[in-house]
């Protein structure tokens, strides 16, 4: 899942070398933190959060196939 989020983010931003992801295992879910360059934050979030919601939807669908619950957080 972590690599999927990283790939999606790198395809959206102008500075793909600054994209970082980290994965934290929780009791019932996996939390994936996505960090991008501050200049690319708007591209990852999108107008009214549409791009961020789309990323979360794709990851949620992929996680459902594996029987996992994944949360994607975009951090600065």
Steps between C-alpha positions, in 0.01 A plus 500: 500500500782735587651464153161556336455831684854603411448419131171690483649805671813504284289502186313812620775730631768722347767390751473117515839468670348658814215250535530287814270238646505324835287218628384457860331180612208553734286252689230479234635704212806620315572874485696624199643851530573684178744792502552720194681825431306800631477634144321181392251484787220655294548249220472205735198636686320642196207736480269431795711194583395302193845363416567398861163327512576317174836379635330375817232322295754317282704392803189394689392282206844340473507437876155342493631238258757403764251521787671796665385844613727781388489870588694753288608821671659789314745676733725797454 
